[in-house]
Amino acid sequence: MSPAQPMRRRSDAVANRAALLDAAERVLLRDGPAVPLDVVAREAGVGIATLYRNFADRDELYAAVVHRAHQLVADLAQEAEASPAPPLDALAGFLDRLLAERRHLALPLLSAPGPRPRNGADPFGPYPQDGADPFGPYPHNGADPLGPRISRSLAAVLKRGIDDGSIRPDATAADLVVTVATLARAQLPPDAWDRAARRIAALVLDGLRARSDTTPLPTGLTGAELDRAMTHSGGDRAAY
């Protein structure tokens, strides 16, 4: 076998996996989570055997779609963290790019399907430590390993703004994660929601701005409470 043949096979495998994830994303939104997996395979232009070579079952496929959405948000959050722009401008860019990619986030982050807990494990257990293989077996608690990374990046941007006085001191990363999940899930037809969501994003950014007469916010979710809520909703198939 020539060296080019294994490379070609790996390339084909990567393309097939991407096509299956794209197809699953479309089919989930169009037909709901109970659609037969052979429909996903046909939509992707591959055979059902190829689907099962990539994903052991429905849960693993759907969890991979959700993980890809988390990866997109994590990348955007890390860009905001690394941005030399003022913190509010970095967050504005984050939300703008998030809305531009919203079609890939239509499976909402707070109500997306996740893998079932295994071995009787606590479904509200802690997230895995960094360094775990993000494309290996999904964590036993149903939470995506990129969740903490997203929160840390957003918290870092907020801290810069709190430290320089541009962002109100009671804003939290949990507030931004909930905002992301809210904006990702269309509440209106696409064109109307795009306009409405951009207006909501602008209101959120304005609300983050520090002012001398700022009224304290009501008590919000802690990071741990949000982690638990996100993990719990991951098993809620009715969320679609």
Order of alpha helices (4+ residues) and beta strands (2+ residues): alpha-alpha-alpha-alpha-alpha-alpha-alpha-alpha-alpha
